[in-house]
Amino acid sequence: MKPSQKAINSACRMLGIREHSEKQIRIKLIKKGFDRNEITEAVEFLYESSWLSNERFCGSFIRSKAGKGQGKIRIEFELQQNEISQILIDNAFEQENINWQAECERVLVKKVLSCCSNNDFYDVTFIDNELKVTNRKLEFKNKLKIERFMKYRGFEPGQVKKAFLKMNIQIIYQ
């Protein structure tokens, strides 16, 4: 087996597990000790065979990260770190058609519930298979903590503000 075939086989095993960007494949092959020529040949072969696709990687990455509660800003930043072009990123976000406001609200409810362990601040019930939080009161310091968390997760400040308003939380200043 010629050296570039070993690089191709190694890359195929990686792609068999999950989608990777070209940058990720190159980095992993370098770590495995392949030289630049072998890596270039392997990457070209993978593209020609349609086994490597930054478009597929982009869509898969967005679905995965959104499912884990990350917002559009953070996901876009991480895709840029993987050297994905802005055009591919924009197209993938458009194709995935994710309701980022609903995702923000879902993450916010979960964070509010975990942040405020004192049952005096809220009552939780399930109505029509949906989580409803009533008697909502939140200390100002916890609100700031949650806002920082949501920003870190990649949600826009306007989305977070709108989600807080929708939850109708009373802020307690002490």
Secondary structure, DSSP 8 states (H G I E B T S, - for coil): --HHHHHHHHHHHHHHHS---HHHHHHHHHHTT--HHHHHHHHHHHHHTT---HHHHHHHHHHHHHHTT--HHHHHHHHHHTT--HHHHHHHHHHH---HHHHHHHHHHHHHHHH---GGG-EEEEETTEEEEES-EEEHHHHHHHHHHHHHHT--HHHHHHHHHHHT-EEE--
